Amino acid sequence: MYCRKCGEDNPDNAVFCRNCGERLVEEVKKAEVITDTGANHQETRSTTTTSSSKSNNDLMSCCICIVVIFIVFGILGTIFHL
């Protein structure tokens, strides 16, 4: 097995390069598979939907507040300029 960093020829079972010390073998990350029953899966979906709906509601509330502020300043600006 050749080192990617220095090109040294290492034994096939080597983990580190004997010349530069570079890791030769990539670590494989294992993923744990979780199986859910139908009821739990539906609960997860509703939680996901709720969080995206909440973020949409927060954005809409923010936009409405900004529009109301502009309207109030517009009305006050016309009143005090006359």
mmCIF file of the N, C-alpha and C atoms, coordinates in Angstrom:
data_MODEL
# 
_entry.id   MODEL 
# 
loop_
_atom_site.group_PDB 
_atom_site.id 
_atom_site.type_symbol 
_atom_site.label_atom_id 
_atom_site.label_alt_id 
_atom_site.label_comp_id 
_atom_site.label_asym_id 
_atom_site.label_entity_id 
_atom_site.label_seq_id 
_atom_site.pdbx_PDB_ins_code 
_atom_site.Cartn_x 
_atom_site.Cartn_y 
_atom_site.Cartn_z 
_atom_site.occupancy 
_atom_site.B_iso_or_equiv 
_atom_site.pdbx_formal_charge 
_atom_site.auth_seq_id 
_atom_site.auth_comp_id 
_atom_site.auth_asym_id 
_atom_site.auth_atom_id 
_atom_site.pdbx_PDB_model_num 
ATOM 1   N N  . MET A 1 1  ? 0.860   -1.165 0.000  1.00 0.00 ? 1  MET A N  1 
ATOM 2   C CA . MET A 1 1  ? 0.000   0.000  0.000  1.00 0.00 ? 1  MET A CA 1 
ATOM 3   C C  . MET A 1 1  ? 0.909   1.232  0.000  1.00 0.00 ? 1  MET A C  1 
ATOM 4   N N  . TYR A 1 2  ? 0.639   2.145  -0.916 1.00 0.00 ? 2  TYR A N  1 
ATOM 5   C CA . TYR A 1 2  ? 1.450   3.355  -1.034 1.00 0.00 ? 2  TYR A CA 1 
ATOM 6   C C  . TYR A 1 2  ? 0.836   4.490  -0.220 1.00 0.00 ? 2  TYR A C  1 
ATOM 7   N N  . CYS A 1 3  ? 1.700   5.283  0.384  1.00 0.00 ? 3  CYS A N  1 
ATOM 8   C CA . CYS A 1 3  ? 1.269   6.441  1.174  1.00 0.00 ? 3  CYS A CA 1 
ATOM 9   C C  . CYS A 1 3  ? 0.838   7.557  0.234  1.00 0.00 ? 3  CYS A C  1 
ATOM 10  N N  . ARG A 1 4  ? -0.278  8.178  0.533  1.00 0.00 ? 4  ARG A N  1 
ATOM 11  C CA . ARG A 1 4  ? -0.766  9.295  -0.291 1.00 0.00 ? 4  ARG A CA 1 
ATOM 12  C C  . ARG A 1 4  ? 0.088   10.537 -0.117 1.00 0.00 ? 4  ARG A C  1 
ATOM 13  N N  . LYS A 1 5  ? 0.723   10.669 1.022  1.00 0.00 ? 5  LYS A N  1 
ATOM 14  C CA . LYS A 1 5  ? 1.483   11.884 1.321  1.00 0.00 ? 5  LYS A CA 1 
ATOM 15  C C  . LYS A 1 5  ? 2.908   11.839 0.759  1.00 0.00 ? 5  LYS A C  1 
ATOM 16  N N  . CYS A 1 6  ? 3.634   10.745 1.022  1.00 0.00 ? 6  CYS A N  1 
ATOM 17  C CA . CYS A 1 6  ? 5.044   10.697 0.623  1.00 0.00 ? 6  CYS A CA 1 
ATOM 18  C C  . CYS A 1 6  ? 5.353   9.659  -0.443 1.00 0.00 ? 6  CYS A C  1 
ATOM 19  N N  . GLY A 1 7  ? 4.425   8.740  -0.739 1.00 0.00 ? 7  GLY A N  1 
ATOM 20  C CA . GLY A 1 7  ? 4.636   7.741  -1.776 1.00 0.00 ? 7  GLY A CA 1 
ATOM 21  C C  . GLY A 1 7  ? 5.373   6.490  -1.319 1.00 0.00 ? 7  GLY A C  1 
ATOM 22  N N  . GLU A 1 8  ? 5.664   6.373  -0.036 1.00 0.00 ? 8  GLU A N  1 
ATOM 23  C CA . GLU A 1 8  ? 6.373   5.204  0.505  1.00 0.00 ? 8  GLU A CA 1 
ATOM 24  C C  . GLU A 1 8  ? 5.547   3.945  0.319  1.00 0.00 ? 8  GLU A C  1 
ATOM 25  N N  . ASP A 1 9  ? 6.239   2.822  -0.062 1.00 0.00 ? 9  ASP A N  1 
ATOM 26  C CA . ASP A 1 9  ? 5.576   1.528  -0.195 1.00 0.00 ? 9  ASP A CA 1 
ATOM 27  C C  . ASP A 1 9  ? 5.537   0.880  1.182  1.00 0.00 ? 9  ASP A C  1 
ATOM 28  N N  . ASN A 1 10 ? 4.344   0.655  1.708  1.00 0.00 ? 10 ASN A N  1 
ATOM 29  C CA . ASN A 1 10 ? 4.146   0.075  3.033  1.00 0.00 ? 10 ASN A CA 1 
ATOM 30  C C  . ASN A 1 10 ? 3.488   -1.284 2.906  1.00 0.00 ? 10 ASN A C  1 
ATOM 31  N N  . PRO A 1 11 ? 3.594   -2.137 3.932  1.00 0.00 ? 11 PRO A N  1 
ATOM 32  C CA . PRO A 1 11 ? 2.883   -3.420 3.911  1.00 0.00 ? 11 PRO A CA 1 
ATOM 33  C C  . PRO A 1 11 ? 1.374   -3.199 3.793  1.00 0.00 ? 11 PRO A C  1 
ATOM 34  N N  . ASP A 1 12 ? 0.677   -4.171 3.213  1.00 0.00 ? 12 ASP A N  1 
ATOM 35  C CA . ASP A 1 12 ? -0.765  -4.031 2.983  1.00 0.00 ? 12 ASP A CA 1 
ATOM 36  C C  . ASP A 1 12 ? -1.568  -3.876 4.277  1.00 0.00 ? 12 ASP A C  1 
ATOM 37  N N  . ASN A 1 13 ? -1.089  -4.439 5.388  1.00 0.00 ? 13 ASN A N  1 
ATOM 38  C CA . ASN A 1 13 ? -1.844  -4.363 6.636  1.00 0.00 ? 13 ASN A CA 1 
ATOM 39  C C  . ASN A 1 13 ? -1.420  -3.175 7.497  1.00 0.00 ? 13 ASN A C  1 
ATOM 40  N N  . ALA A 1 14 ? -0.569  -2.288 6.993  1.00 0.00 ? 14 ALA A N  1 
ATOM 41  C CA . ALA A 1 14 ? -0.099  -1.132 7.761  1.00 0.00 ? 14 ALA A CA 1 
ATOM 42  C C  . ALA A 1 14 ? -1.219  -0.115 7.924  1.00 0.00 ? 14 ALA A C  1 
ATOM 43  N N  . VAL A 1 15 ? -1.263  0.509  9.079  1.00 0.00 ? 15 VAL A N  1 
ATOM 44  C CA . VAL A 1 15 ? -2.250  1.542  9.360  1.00 0.00 ? 15 VAL A CA 1 
ATOM 45  C C  . VAL A 1 15 ? -1.631  2.921  9.154  1.00 0.00 ? 15 VAL A C  1 
ATOM 46  N N  . PHE A 1 16 ? -0.328  3.049  9.513  1.00 0.00 ? 16 PHE A N  1 
ATOM 47  C CA . PHE A 1 16 ? 0.389   4.302  9.363  1.00 0.00 ? 16 PHE A CA 1 
ATOM 48  C C  . PHE A 1 16 ? 1.588   4.095  8.449  1.00 0.00 ? 16 PHE A C  1 
ATOM 49  N N  . CYS A 1 17 ? 1.977   5.148  7.750  1.00 0.00 ? 17 CYS A N  1 
ATOM 50  C CA . CYS A 1 17 ? 3.144   5.102  6.880  1.00 0.00 ? 17 CYS A CA 1 
ATOM 51  C C  . CYS A 1 17 ? 4.410   4.978  7.731  1.00 0.00 ? 17 CYS A C  1 
ATOM 52  N N  . ARG A 1 18 ? 5.304   4.072  7.346  1.00 0.00 ? 18 ARG A N  1 
ATOM 53  C CA . ARG A 1 18 ? 6.525   3.898  8.129  1.00 0.00 ? 18 ARG A CA 1 
ATOM 54  C C  . ARG A 1 18 ? 7.536   5.013  7.864  1.00 0.00 ? 18 ARG A C  1 
ATOM 55  N N  . ASN A 1 19 ? 7.321   5.818  6.830  1.00 0.00 ? 19 ASN A N  1 
ATOM 56  C CA . ASN A 1 19 ? 8.234   6.914  6.515  1.00 0.00 ? 19 ASN A CA 1 
ATOM 57  C C  . ASN A 1 19 ? 7.788   8.233  7.156  1.00 0.00 ? 19 ASN A C  1 
ATOM 58  N N  . CYS A 1 20 ? 6.530   8.630  6.919  1.00 0.00 ? 20 CYS A N  1 
ATOM 59  C CA . CYS A 1 20 ? 6.075   9.949  7.381  1.00 0.00 ? 20 CYS A CA 1 
ATOM 60  C C  . CYS A 1 20 ? 5.040   9.897  8.502  1.00 0.00 ? 20 CYS A C  1 
ATOM 61  N N  . GLY A 1 21 ? 4.476   8.715  8.771  1.00 0.00 ? 21 GLY A N  1 
ATOM 62  C CA . GLY A 1 21 ? 3.508   8.578  9.856  1.00 0.00 ? 21 GLY A CA 1 
ATOM 63  C C  . GLY A 1 21 ? 2.074   8.909  9.476  1.00 0.00 ? 21 GLY A C  1 
ATOM 64  N N  . GLU A 1 22 ? 1.831   9.211  8.210  1.00 0.00 ? 22 GLU A N  1 
ATOM 65  C CA . GLU A 1 22 ? 0.468   9.521  7.740  1.00 0.00 ? 22 GLU A CA 1 
ATOM 66  C C  . GLU A 1 22 ? -0.426  8.290  7.890  1.00 0.00 ? 22 GLU A C  1 
ATOM 67  N N  . ARG A 1 23 ? -1.680  8.507  8.266  1.00 0.00 ? 23 ARG A N  1 
ATOM 68  C CA . ARG A 1 23 ? -2.632  7.394  8.374  1.00 0.00 ? 23 ARG A CA 1 
ATOM 69  C C  . ARG A 1 23 ? -2.925  6.868  6.980  1.00 0.00 ? 23 ARG A C  1 
ATOM 70  N N  . LEU A 1 24 ? -2.780  5.548  6.819  1.00 0.00 ? 24 LEU A N  1 
ATOM 71  C CA . LEU A 1 24 ? -2.995  4.916  5.522  1.00 0.00 ? 24 LEU A CA 1 
ATOM 72  C C  . LEU A 1 24 ? -4.421  4.413  5.365  1.00 0.00 ? 24 LEU A C  1 
ATOM 73  N N  . VAL A 1 25 ? -5.019  3.984  6.452  1.00 0.00 ? 25 VAL A N  1 
ATOM 74  C CA . VAL A 1 25 ? -6.349  3.386  6.405  1.00 0.00 ? 25 VAL A CA 1 
ATOM 75  C C  . VAL A 1 25 ? -7.359  4.421  6.876  1.00 0.00 ? 25 VAL A C  1 
ATOM 76  N N  . GLU A 1 26 ? -8.362  4.683  6.056  1.00 0.00 ? 26 GLU A N  1 
ATOM 77  C CA . GLU A 1 26 ? -9.433  5.603  6.435  1.00 0.00 ? 26 GLU A CA 1 
ATOM 78  C C  . GLU A 1 26 ? -10.315 4.942  7.482  1.00 0.00 ? 26 GLU A C  1 
ATOM 79  N N  . GLU A 1 27 ? -10.672 5.704  8.490  1.00 0.00 ? 27 GLU A N  1 
ATOM 80  C CA . GLU A 1 27 ? -11.604 5.183  9.487  1.00 0.00 ? 27 GLU A CA 1 
ATOM 81  C C  . GLU A 1 27 ? -12.998 5.147  8.893  1.00 0.00 ? 27 GLU A C  1 
ATOM 82  N N  . VAL A 1 28 ? -13.670 4.049  9.093  1.00 0.00 ? 28 VAL A N  1 
ATOM 83  C CA . VAL A 1 28 ? -15.036 3.898  8.595  1.00 0.00 ? 28 VAL A CA 1 
ATOM 84  C C  . VAL A 1 28 ? -15.977 4.171  9.748  1.00 0.00 ? 28 VAL A C  1 
ATOM 85  N N  . LYS A 1 29 ? -16.827 5.151  9.569  1.00 0.00 ? 29 LYS A N  1 
ATOM 86  C CA . LYS A 1 29 ? -17.799 5.481  10.608 1.00 0.00 ? 29 LYS A CA 1 
ATOM 87  C C  . LYS A 1 29 ? -19.043 4.633  10.395 1.00 0.00 ? 29 LYS A C  1 
ATOM 88  N N  . LYS A 1 30 ? -19.450 3.980  11.450 1.00 0.00 ? 30 LYS A N  1 
ATOM 89  C CA . LYS A 1 30 ? -20.627 3.123  11.372 1.00 0.00 ? 30 LYS A CA 1 
ATOM 90  C C  . LYS A 1 30 ? -21.856 3.919  11.786 1.00 0.00 ? 30 LYS A C  1 
ATOM 91  N N  . ALA A 1 31 ? -22.909 3.715  11.055 1.00 0.00 ? 31 ALA A N  1 
ATOM 92  C CA . ALA A 1 31 ? -24.168 4.373  11.382 1.00 0.00 ? 31 ALA A CA 1 
ATOM 93  C C  . ALA A 1 31 ? -25.083 3.364  12.047 1.00 0.00 ? 31 ALA A C  1 
ATOM 94  N N  . GLU A 1 32 ? -25.716 3.770  13.109 1.00 0.00 ? 32 GLU A N  1 
ATOM 95  C CA . GLU A 1 32 ? -26.657 2.907  13.793 1.00 0.00 ? 32 GLU A CA 1 
ATOM 96  C C  . GLU A 1 32 ? -28.016 3.051  13.124 1.00 0.00 ? 32 GLU A C  1 
ATOM 97  N N  . VAL A 1 33 ? -28.583 1.930  12.749 1.00 0.00 ? 33 VAL A N  1 
ATOM 98  C CA . VAL A 1 33 ? -29.884 1.946  12.101 1.00 0.00 ? 33 VAL A CA 1 
ATOM 99  C C  . VAL A 1 33 ? -30.942 1.764  13.166 1.00 0.00 ? 33 VAL A C  1 
ATOM 100 N N  . ILE A 1 34 ? -31.857 2.691  13.210 1.00 0.00 ? 34 ILE A N  1 
ATOM 101 C CA . ILE A 1 34 ? -32.939 2.640  14.192 1.00 0.00 ? 34 ILE A CA 1 
ATOM 102 C C  . ILE A 1 34 ? -34.224 2.337  13.454 1.00 0.00 ? 34 ILE A C  1 
ATOM 103 N N  . THR A 1 35 ? -34.865 1.288  13.876 1.00 0.00 ? 35 THR A N  1 
ATOM 104 C CA . THR A 1 35 ? -36.146 0.945  13.258 1.00 0.00 ? 35 THR A CA 1 
ATOM 105 C C  . THR A 1 35 ? -37.262 1.402  14.174 1.00 0.00 ? 35 THR A C  1 
ATOM 106 N N  . ASP A 1 36 ? -38.264 2.026  13.589 1.00 0.00 ? 36 ASP A N  1 
ATOM 107 C CA . ASP A 1 36 ? -39.394 2.542  14.350 1.00 0.00 ? 36 ASP A CA 1 
ATOM 108 C C  . ASP A 1 36 ? -40.651 1.791  13.952 1.00 0.00 ? 36 ASP A C  1 
ATOM 109 N N  . THR A 1 37 ? -41.579 1.764  14.888 1.00 0.00 ? 37 THR A N  1 
ATOM 110 C CA . THR A 1 37 ? -42.897 1.245  14.546 1.00 0.00 ? 37 THR A CA 1 
ATOM 111 C C  . THR A 1 37 ? -43.678 2.335  13.854 1.00 0.00 ? 37 THR A C  1 
ATOM 112 N N  . GLY A 1 38 ? -44.796 2.018  13.265 1.00 0.00 ? 38 GLY A N  1 
ATOM 113 C CA . GLY A 1 38 ? -45.598 2.994  12.538 1.00 0.00 ? 38 GLY A CA 1 
ATOM 114 C C  . GLY A 1 38 ? -46.019 4.173  13.392 1.00 0.00 ? 38 GLY A C  1 
ATOM 115 N N  . ALA A 1 39 ? -46.391 3.940  14.657 1.00 0.00 ? 39 ALA A N  1 
ATOM 116 C CA . ALA A 1 39 ? -46.848 5.024  15.531 1.00 0.00 ? 39 ALA A CA 1 
ATOM 117 C C  . ALA A 1 39 ? -45.715 6.002  15.813 1.00 0.00 ? 39 ALA A C  1 
ATOM 118 N N  . ASN A 1 40 ? -44.525 5.484  16.091 1.00 0.00 ? 40 ASN A N  1 
ATOM 119 C CA . ASN A 1 40 ? -43.394 6.370  16.369 1.00 0.00 ? 40 ASN A CA 1 
ATOM 120 C C  . ASN A 1 40 ? -42.996 7.146  15.124 1.00 0.00 ? 40 ASN A C  1 
ATOM 121 N N  . HIS A 1 41 ? -43.077 6.507  13.975 1.00 0.00 ? 41 HIS A N  1 
ATOM 122 C CA . HIS A 1 41 ? -42.708 7.177  12.732 1.00 0.00 ? 41 HIS A CA 1 
ATOM 123 C C  . HIS A 1 41 ? -43.652 8.345  12.450 1.00 0.00 ? 41 HIS A C  1 
ATOM 124 N N  . GLN A 1 42 ? -44.935 8.146  12.702 1.00 0.00 ? 42 GLN A N  1 
ATOM 125 C CA . GLN A 1 42 ? -45.891 9.230  12.494 1.00 0.00 ? 42 GLN A CA 1 
ATOM 126 C C  . GLN A 1 42 ? -45.622 10.363 13.475 1.00 0.00 ? 42 GLN A C  1 
ATOM 127 N N  . GLU A 1 43 ? -45.234 10.024 14.682 1.00 0.00 ? 43 GLU A N  1 
ATOM 128 C CA . GLU A 1 43 ? -44.947 11.056 15.675 1.00 0.00 ? 43 GLU A CA 1 
ATOM 129 C C  . GLU A 1 43 ? -43.737 11.879 15.232 1.00 0.00 ? 43 GLU A C  1 
ATOM 130 N N  . THR A 1 44 ? -42.732 11.219 14.680 1.00 0.00 ? 44 THR A N  1 
ATOM 131 C CA . THR A 1 44 ? -41.555 11.931 14.195 1.00 0.00 ? 44 THR A CA 1 
ATOM 132 C C  . THR A 1 44 ? -41.931 12.876 13.069 1.00 0.00 ? 44 THR A C  1 
ATOM 133 N N  . ARG A 1 45 ? -42.790 12.447 12.168 1.00 0.00 ? 45 ARG A N  1 
ATOM 134 C CA . ARG A 1 45 ? -43.205 13.310 11.066 1.00 0.00 ? 45 ARG A CA 1 
ATOM 135 C C  . ARG A 1 45 ? -43.934 14.541 11.581 1.00 0.00 ? 45 ARG A C  1 
ATOM 136 N N  . SER A 1 46 ? -44.800 14.356 12.548 1.00 0.00 ? 46 SER A N  1 
ATOM 137 C CA . SER A 1 46 ? -45.546 15.503 13.042 1.00 0.00 ? 46 SER A CA 1 
ATOM 138 C C  . SER A 1 46 ? -44.616 16.484 13.752 1.00 0.00 ? 46 SER A C  1 
ATOM 139 N N  . THR A 1 47 ? -43.590 15.977 14.425 1.00 0.00 ? 47 THR A N  1 
ATOM 140 C CA . THR A 1 47 ? -42.625 16.858 15.076 1.00 0.00 ? 47 THR A CA 1 
ATOM 141 C C  . THR A 1 47 ? -41.857 17.658 14.034 1.00 0.00 ? 47 THR A C  1 
ATOM 142 N N  . THR A 1 48 ? -41.445 17.004 12.956 1.00 0.00 ? 48 THR A N  1 
ATOM 143 C CA . THR A 1 48 ? -40.732 17.702 11.900 1.00 0.00 ? 48 THR A CA 1 
ATOM 144 C C  . THR A 1 48 ? -41.610 18.760 11.265 1.00 0.00 ? 48 THR A C  1 
ATOM 145 N N  . THR A 1 49 ? -42.859 18.427 11.002 1.00 0.00 ? 49 THR A N  1 
ATOM 146 C CA . THR A 1 49 ? -43.779 19.373 10.399 1.00 0.00 ? 49 THR A CA 1 
ATOM 147 C C  . THR A 1 49 ? -43.997 20.562 11.332 1.00 0.00 ? 49 THR A C  1 
ATOM 148 N N  . THR A 1 50 ? -44.115 20.275 12.615 1.00 0.00 ? 50 THR A N  1 
ATOM 149 C CA . THR A 1 50 ? -44.342 21.338 13.572 1.00 0.00 ? 50 THR A CA 1 
ATOM 150 C C  . THR A 1 50 ? -43.170 22.302 13.606 1.00 0.00 ? 50 THR A C  1 
ATOM 151 N N  . SER A 1 51 ? -41.928 21.783 13.567 1.00 0.00 ? 51 SER A N  1 
ATOM 152 C CA . SER A 1 51 ? -40.784 22.677 13.643 1.00 0.00 ? 51 SER A CA 1 
ATOM 153 C C  . SER A 1 51 ? -40.679 23.532 12.390 1.00 0.00 ? 51 SER A C  1 
ATOM 154 N N  . SER A 1 52 ? -40.971 22.977 11.197 1.00 0.00 ? 52 SER A N  1 
ATOM 155 C CA . SER A 1 52 ? -40.906 23.801 9.993  1.00 0.00 ? 52 SER A CA 1 
ATOM 156 C C  . SER A 1 52 ? -42.072 24.786 9.966  1.00 0.00 ? 52 SER A C  1 
ATOM 157 N N  . SER A 1 53 ? -43.243 24.400 10.472 1.00 0.00 ? 53 SER A N  1 
ATOM 158 C CA . SER A 1 53 ? -44.362 25.324 10.544 1.00 0.00 ? 53 SER A CA 1 
ATOM 159 C C  . SER A 1 53 ? -44.050 26.442 11.520 1.00 0.00 ? 53 SER A C  1 
ATOM 160 N N  . LYS A 1 54 ? -43.375 26.121 12.614 1.00 0.00 ? 54 LYS A N  1 
ATOM 161 C CA . LYS A 1 54 ? -43.024 27.133 13.600 1.00 0.00 ? 54 LYS A CA 1 
ATOM 162 C C  . LYS A 1 54 ? -42.068 28.140 12.986 1.00 0.00 ? 54 LYS A C  1 
ATOM 163 N N  . SER A 1 55 ? -41.087 27.670 12.209 1.00 0.00 ? 55 SER A N  1 
ATOM 164 C CA . SER A 1 55 ? -40.151 28.618 11.606 1.00 0.00 ? 55 SER A CA 1 
ATOM 165 C C  . SER A 1 55 ? -40.862 29.479 10.569 1.00 0.00 ? 55 SER A C  1 
ATOM 166 N N  . ASN A 1 56 ? -41.819 28.920 9.836  1.00 0.00 ? 56 ASN A N  1 
ATOM 167 C CA . ASN A 1 56 ? -42.590 29.705 8.878  1.00 0.00 ? 56 ASN A CA 1 
ATOM 168 C C  . ASN A 1 56 ? -43.455 30.733 9.607  1.00 0.00 ? 56 ASN A C  1 
ATOM 169 N N  . ASN A 1 57 ? -44.045 30.332 10.731 1.00 0.00 ? 57 ASN A N  1 
ATOM 170 C CA . ASN A 1 57 ? -44.861 31.266 11.514 1.00 0.00 ? 57 ASN A CA 1 
ATOM 171 C C  . ASN A 1 57 ? -44.005 32.384 12.089 1.00 0.00 ? 57 ASN A C  1 
ATOM 172 N N  . ASP A 1 58 ? -42.793 32.062 12.541 1.00 0.00 ? 58 ASP A N  1 
ATOM 173 C CA . ASP A 1 58 ? -41.889 33.090 13.063 1.00 0.00 ? 58 ASP A CA 1 
ATOM 174 C C  . ASP A 1 58 ? -41.519 34.086 11.978 1.00 0.00 ? 58 ASP A C  1 
ATOM 175 N N  . LEU A 1 59 ? -41.241 33.598 10.788 1.00 0.00 ? 59 LEU A N  1 
ATOM 176 C CA . LEU A 1 59 ? -40.885 34.475 9.679  1.00 0.00 ? 59 LEU A CA 1 
ATOM 177 C C  . LEU A 1 59 ? -42.063 35.372 9.308  1.00 0.00 ? 59 LEU A C  1 
ATOM 178 N N  . MET A 1 60 ? -43.258 34.809 9.252  1.00 0.00 ? 60 MET A N  1 
ATOM 179 C CA . MET A 1 60 ? -44.447 35.580 8.915  1.00 0.00 ? 60 MET A CA 1 
ATOM 180 C C  . MET A 1 60 ? -44.713 36.641 9.980  1.00 0.00 ? 60 MET A C  1 
ATOM 181 N N  . SER A 1 61 ? -44.567 36.296 11.251 1.00 0.00 ? 61 SER A N  1 
ATOM 182 C CA . SER A 1 61 ? -44.773 37.262 12.337 1.00 0.00 ? 61 SER A CA 1 
ATOM 183 C C  . SER A 1 61 ? -43.776 38.404 12.244 1.00 0.00 ? 61 SER A C  1 
ATOM 184 N N  . CYS A 1 62 ? -42.539 38.089 11.927 1.00 0.00 ? 62 CYS A N  1 
ATOM 185 C CA . CYS A 1 62 ? -41.510 39.118 11.792 1.00 0.00 ? 62 CYS A CA 1 
ATOM 186 C C  . CYS A 1 62 ? -41.847 40.073 10.645 1.00 0.00 ? 62 CYS A C  1 
ATOM 187 N N  . CYS A 1 63 ? -42.276 39.518 9.522  1.00 0.00 ? 63 CYS A N  1 
ATOM 188 C CA . CYS A 1 63 ? -42.631 40.358 8.371  1.00 0.00 ? 63 CYS A CA 1 
ATOM 189 C C  . CYS A 1 63 ? -43.816 41.263 8.691  1.00 0.00 ? 63 CYS A C  1 
ATOM 190 N N  . ILE A 1 64 ? -44.808 40.731 9.367  1.00 0.00 ? 64 ILE A N  1 
ATOM 191 C CA . ILE A 1 64 ? -45.984 41.529 9.731  1.00 0.00 ? 64 ILE A CA 1 
ATOM 192 C C  . ILE A 1 64 ? -45.591 42.663 10.673 1.00 0.00 ? 64 ILE A C  1 
ATOM 193 N N  . CYS A 1 65 ? -44.721 42.381 11.635 1.00 0.00 ? 65 CYS A N  1 
ATOM 194 C CA . CYS A 1 65 ? -44.267 43.426 12.557 1.00 0.00 ? 65 CYS A CA 1 
ATOM 195 C C  . CYS A 1 65 ? -43.535 44.538 11.816 1.00 0.00 ? 65 CYS A C  1 
ATOM 196 N N  . ILE A 1 66 ? -42.694 44.175 10.872 1.00 0.00 ? 66 ILE A N  1 
ATOM 197 C CA . ILE A 1 66 ? -41.955 45.185 10.109 1.00 0.00 ? 66 ILE A CA 1 
ATOM 198 C C  . ILE A 1 66 ? -42.914 46.049 9.294  1.00 0.00 ? 66 ILE A C  1 
ATOM 199 N N  . VAL A 1 67 ? -43.911 45.431 8.671  1.00 0.00 ? 67 VAL A N  1 
ATOM 200 C CA . VAL A 1 67 ? -44.891 46.192 7.890  1.00 0.00 ? 67 VAL A CA 1 
ATOM 201 C C  . VAL A 1 67 ? -45.671 47.136 8.792  1.00 0.00 ? 67 VAL A C  1 
ATOM 202 N N  . VAL A 1 68 ? -46.088 46.670 9.960  1.00 0.00 ? 68 VAL A N  1 
ATOM 203 C CA . VAL A 1 68 ? -46.831 47.513 10.896 1.00 0.00 ? 68 VAL A CA 1 
ATOM 204 C C  . VAL A 1 68 ? -45.969 48.694 11.342 1.00 0.00 ? 68 VAL A C  1 
ATOM 205 N N  . ILE A 1 69 ? -44.701 48.457 11.610 1.00 0.00 ? 69 ILE A N  1 
ATOM 206 C CA . ILE A 1 69 ? -43.801 49.544 12.018 1.00 0.00 ? 69 ILE A CA 1 
ATOM 207 C C  . ILE A 1 69 ? -43.694 50.586 10.917 1.00 0.00 ? 69 ILE A C  1 
ATOM 208 N N  . PHE A 1 70 ? -43.554 50.145 9.658  1.00 0.00 ? 70 PHE A N  1 
ATOM 209 C CA . PHE A 1 70 ? -43.478 51.089 8.543  1.00 0.00 ? 70 PHE A CA 1 
ATOM 210 C C  . PHE A 1 70 ? -44.772 51.899 8.410  1.00 0.00 ? 70 PHE A C  1 
ATOM 211 N N  . ILE A 1 71 ? -45.894 51.252 8.595  1.00 0.00 ? 71 ILE A N  1 
ATOM 212 C CA . ILE A 1 71 ? -47.181 51.958 8.496  1.00 0.00 ? 71 ILE A CA 1 
ATOM 213 C C  . ILE A 1 71 ? -47.283 53.016 9.600  1.00 0.00 ? 71 ILE A C  1 
ATOM 214 N N  . VAL A 1 72 ? -46.913 52.636 10.833 1.00 0.00 ? 72 VAL A N  1 
ATOM 215 C CA . VAL A 1 72 ? -46.985 53.580 11.955 1.00 0.00 ? 72 VAL A CA 1 
ATOM 216 C C  . VAL A 1 72 ? -46.076 54.769 11.711 1.00 0.00 ? 72 VAL A C  1 
ATOM 217 N N  . PHE A 1 73 ? -44.836 54.511 11.270 1.00 0.00 ? 73 PHE A N  1 
ATOM 218 C CA . PHE A 1 73 ? -43.915 55.610 10.987 1.00 0.00 ? 73 PHE A CA 1 
ATOM 219 C C  . PHE A 1 73 ? -44.416 56.462 9.820  1.00 0.00 ? 73 PHE A C  1 
ATOM 220 N N  . GLY A 1 74 ? -45.036 55.850 8.832  1.00 0.00 ? 74 GLY A N  1 
ATOM 221 C CA . GLY A 1 74 ? -45.597 56.609 7.720  1.00 0.00 ? 74 GLY A CA 1 
ATOM 222 C C  . GLY A 1 74 ? -46.709 57.532 8.169  1.00 0.00 ? 74 GLY A C  1 
ATOM 223 N N  . ILE A 1 75 ? -47.603 57.031 9.016  1.00 0.00 ? 75 ILE A N  1 
ATOM 224 C CA . ILE A 1 75 ? -48.705 57.856 9.536  1.00 0.00 ? 75 ILE A CA 1 
ATOM 225 C C  . ILE A 1 75 ? -48.164 58.976 10.404 1.00 0.00 ? 75 ILE A C  1 
ATOM 226 N N  . LEU A 1 76 ? -47.227 58.654 11.305 1.00 0.00 ? 76 LEU A N  1 
ATOM 227 C CA . LEU A 1 76 ? -46.658 59.686 12.173 1.00 0.00 ? 76 LEU A CA 1 
ATOM 228 C C  . LEU A 1 76 ? -45.880 60.713 11.365 1.00 0.00 ? 76 LEU A C  1 
ATOM 229 N N  . GLY A 1 77 ? -45.215 60.279 10.308 1.00 0.00 ? 77 GLY A N  1 
ATOM 230 C CA . GLY A 1 77 ? -44.456 61.199 9.468  1.00 0.00 ? 77 GLY A CA 1 
ATOM 231 C C  . GLY A 1 77 ? -45.353 62.175 8.740  1.00 0.00 ? 77 GLY A C  1 
ATOM 232 N N  . THR A 1 78 ? -46.510 61.697 8.261  1.00 0.00 ? 78 THR A N  1 
ATOM 233 C CA . THR A 1 78 ? -47.427 62.611 7.569  1.00 0.00 ? 78 THR A CA 1 
ATOM 234 C C  . THR A 1 78 ? -48.099 63.571 8.539  1.00 0.00 ? 78 THR A C  1 
ATOM 235 N N  . ILE A 1 79 ? -48.375 63.119 9.753  1.00 0.00 ? 79 ILE A N  1 
ATOM 236 C CA . ILE A 1 79 ? -49.027 63.973 10.742 1.00 0.00 ? 79 ILE A CA 1 
ATOM 237 C C  . ILE A 1 79 ? -48.096 65.097 11.182 1.00 0.00 ? 79 ILE A C  1 
ATOM 238 N N  . PHE A 1 80 ? -46.852 64.812 11.464 1.00 0.00 ? 80 PHE A N  1 
ATOM 239 C CA . PHE A 1 80 ? -45.941 65.820 11.989 1.00 0.00 ? 80 PHE A CA 1 
ATOM 240 C C  . PHE A 1 80 ? -45.310 66.703 10.933 1.00 0.00 ? 80 PHE A C  1 
ATOM 241 N N  . HIS A 1 81 ? -45.402 66.320 9.646  1.00 0.00 ? 81 HIS A N  1 
ATOM 242 C CA . HIS A 1 81 ? -44.879 67.177 8.588  1.00 0.00 ? 81 HIS A CA 1 
ATOM 243 C C  . HIS A 1 81 ? -45.897 68.241 8.183  1.00 0.00 ? 81 HIS A C  1 
ATOM 244 N N  . LEU A 1 82 ? -47.156 68.100 8.526  1.00 0.00 ? 82 LEU A N  1 
ATOM 245 C CA . LEU A 1 82 ? -48.174 69.089 8.150  1.00 0.00 ? 82 LEU A CA 1 
ATOM 246 C C  . LEU A 1 82 ? -48.211 70.137 9.146  1.00 0.00 ? 82 LEU A C  1 
# 
